[in-house]
Amino acid sequence: MGYIQELSMKAMQKELENMTEEDIKKGLCILDKPEKVPRFTWLYGHIGCAALIRNNEGDRGKDDVYIIAYATEEKYNKNLWLLQIQPEYKNTVRLNAVHE
């Protein structure tokens, strides 16, 4: 991990100290069961909103992904990152749908 990433992570962890679970989950849709969707269909349908997907080593490069949670609006992408650093989401990967 690079120096800038380390600083960013420390800042996020400090921010977490003052947040409740409800604060973190604001603006996020957390699925009860992972939903299998085509990666590019998801990306084009959720421009600007990031998602957490299950991290399966064998699935890299495949079109289908399993969505665990996603931001309902771009402004909640930060909350998704905060959710991802929680212990129960440590085996997830962020899928970013960015504006062109």
N, C-alpha and C positions, 0 to 999 in steps of 0.2 A: 504494500500500500504506500502510495506517495505521500509526501509531507502535506500537501494541500488537502488531500483526501482525509488524512489523519486529523487535521485541524477541523475540517468540516464535520467529521464524525464526532469529535469531542464536543463541538458546539451543539450538535443535535442531541447528544446524550445529556448535556447540561440543560437544554431546553425541556427534555423529558422529565426532569426532576420536578418541574412545576405543573405538569400536565396530568389530567385524570385520563382514565381509559376512554371515557366519553369524548374528551377533547381530541384524542388521537383518532378515534373512529369517525369523527365528524366528516361528512362528505365522502365517506367510503361505502362501498357495497361489499360486504364480506359474505361470501357464499358458504352455505352449510356443507355443501358437497362440491368438490372441484368440477368445473364445467369444461368439457372438451370442445374446443373450437378451432377452426383453421386460423393460423397465425395472421395471415394477411387480411382475412376478412375482419378479424378483430381490430387490427391496426387501422384500416380504412374506416371502420365504423366508430372509432373512438379517438379521432384526431385530437391530440393535445392531452389526453388522459392516459396515465400510466396504469399498469396492472401488475399484480404479483402472480407469477406462474410457478407451478411445481418444478423443481429442479431435478430432472431425471437425466443422468449421464447418457443413457442410451437413446434419449429422444433428441439430442442436439442435431440441428439441421433438418428435423422433420417439420412438416407443415402444421401439424396439430399441436396445440398446447393446452394445458389444463389451468384455467383461470381460478385463482384462489380468492382474490379480492381486486377491486379496481376503484379508482377515483371517479366520482360522478361528474366532476368538473376539473378543468386544468388547475385551478387554484388549490385543489386538495391533493395534488401530487406529493407535496411535502408530507402530508399526513400519512400517505401510503408508505413513504420512506421510513417514517417514524414507526409505523406498524411493522415493517419488515425487520427492524432491528430488535423487535421483541423476541424472546427465546422461542416461542412456539412457531415463529415464522422464519427461523434461521435457514431452512432448506428451501427457500424460495428465490426466485430471480425476478428482477423488475423488467417488465416489457414496456418500453417507452414508445408511445405513439405521438410523434412530434409533428409540428406544422412544417410544411415545405416552404 
